[in-house]
Amino acid sequence: MDVYCPRCGEPFDAYEVRHEFKTIERIKFWRGAGCPCCINQLTVVPTPQAAATAALRDTLGDDIDAIASMLDDVGFEVEF
């Protein structure tokens, strides 16, 4: 199941965020500072996925499994 960067909307597998991100990357990710893709970018266009992840993070806190499950239920289709 995917979670999305709360800043840019880039999809990441929940396992990857939990186990492969460095501690500081994970903290910045969940605080809304960005992911490794957008952390050094000045301007980022937010996506619906980013807004949904940020809202769920505010509601559910750091429960990444619940966030991933709820985002999966919404069924965002990632188009690049």
DRENDO-1510 file (C-alpha; in Angstrom, 1 decimal, always signed):
<recs>
REC; n; res; u; v; w
REC; 1; MET; +0.0; +0.0; +0.0 .
REC; 2; ASP; +1.2; +3.5; -0.9 .
REC; 3; VAL; +1.4; +6.6; +1.1 .
REC; 4; TYR; +2.0; +9.9; -0.5 .
REC; 5; CYS; +4.4; +12.7; +0.3 .
REC; 6; PRO; +2.4; +15.4; +2.2 .
REC; 7; ARG; +4.2; +18.1; +0.2 .
REC; 8; CYS; +4.5; +16.9; -3.4 .
REC; 9; GLY; +2.3; +13.8; -3.6 .
REC; 10; GLU; +5.1; +11.4; -4.7 .
REC; 11; PRO; +4.0; +7.8; -3.9 .
REC; 12; PHE; +6.0; +5.6; -1.6 .
REC; 13; ASP; +5.4; +2.1; -0.3 .
REC; 14; ALA; +4.5; +2.2; +3.4 .
REC; 15; TYR; +7.2; -0.4; +4.1 .
REC; 16; GLU; +9.8; +1.9; +2.4 .
REC; 17; VAL; +8.9; +4.9; +4.5 .
REC; 18; ARG; +9.0; +2.8; +7.7 .
REC; 19; HIS; +12.1; +0.8; +7.1 .
REC; 20; GLU; +14.3; +2.3; +4.3 .
REC; 21; PHE; +14.0; +6.0; +5.0 .
REC; 22; LYS; +16.6; +7.3; +7.4 .
REC; 23; THR; +15.2; +8.5; +10.7 .
REC; 24; ILE; +15.6; +12.2; +9.8 .
REC; 25; GLU; +14.0; +11.6; +6.4 .
REC; 26; ARG; +11.0; +9.9; +8.0 .
REC; 27; ILE; +10.6; +12.7; +10.5 .
REC; 28; LYS; +10.8; +15.4; +7.8 .
REC; 29; PHE; +8.4; +13.3; +5.7 .
REC; 30; TRP; +5.7; +13.1; +8.4 .
REC; 31; ARG; +6.1; +16.7; +9.5 .
REC; 32; GLY; +5.3; +17.8; +5.9 .
REC; 33; ALA; +8.8; +19.1; +5.0 .
REC; 34; GLY; +8.9; +16.8; +2.0 .
REC; 35; CYS; +10.4; +13.6; +0.7 .
REC; 36; PRO; +13.8; +12.8; -0.8 .
REC; 37; CYS; +12.3; +14.0; -4.2 .
REC; 38; CYS; +11.2; +17.4; -3.1 .
REC; 39; ILE; +13.0; +18.3; +0.1 .
REC; 40; ASN; +15.4; +20.7; -1.7 .
REC; 41; GLN; +12.9; +22.2; -4.1 .
REC; 42; LEU; +11.7; +25.8; -3.4 .
REC; 43; THR; +8.3; +25.5; -5.0 .
REC; 44; VAL; +6.2; +22.4; -5.2 .
REC; 45; VAL; +2.7; +22.1; -6.7 .
REC; 46; PRO; +0.5; +20.2; -4.2 .
REC; 47; THR; -1.6; +17.3; -5.5 .
REC; 48; PRO; -4.8; +15.8; -4.2 .
REC; 49; GLN; -2.8; +12.9; -2.9 .
REC; 50; ALA; -0.6; +15.3; -0.9 .
REC; 51; ALA; -3.6; +17.0; +0.6 .
REC; 52; ALA; -5.2; +13.7; +1.6 .
REC; 53; THR; -2.0; +12.4; +3.2 .
REC; 54; ALA; -1.5; +15.6; +5.1 .
REC; 55; ALA; -5.2; +15.6; +6.4 .
REC; 56; LEU; -4.9; +11.9; +7.4 .
REC; 57; ARG; -1.6; +12.6; +9.1 .
REC; 58; ASP; -3.2; +15.4; +11.1 .
REC; 59; THR; -6.0; +13.0; +12.1 .
REC; 60; LEU; -4.2; +9.7; +12.6 .
REC; 61; GLY; -0.8; +10.9; +13.6 .
REC; 62; ASP; +2.1; +8.5; +12.8 .
REC; 63; ASP; +0.0; +5.4; +12.2 .
REC; 64; ILE; +1.4; +4.8; +8.8 .
REC; 65; ASP; -0.6; +1.5; +8.3 .
REC; 66; ALA; -3.9; +3.2; +8.9 .
REC; 67; ILE; -3.0; +6.1; +6.6 .
REC; 68; ALA; -1.9; +3.7; +3.8 .
REC; 69; SER; -5.1; +1.7; +4.3 .
REC; 70; MET; -7.4; +4.7; +4.1 .
REC; 71; LEU; -5.5; +6.1; +1.0 .
REC; 72; ASP; -5.9; +2.7; -0.6 .
REC; 73; ASP; -9.6; +2.8; +0.1 .
REC; 74; VAL; -9.9; +6.2; -1.7 .
REC; 75; GLY; -8.2; +4.6; -4.7 .
REC; 76; PHE; -6.0; +7.4; -6.0 .
REC; 77; GLU; -4.7; +6.5; -9.4 .
REC; 78; VAL; -1.2; +7.8; -9.9 .
REC; 79; GLU; -0.6; +9.2; -13.3 .
REC; 80; PHE; +2.9; +10.4; -14.4 .
</recs>
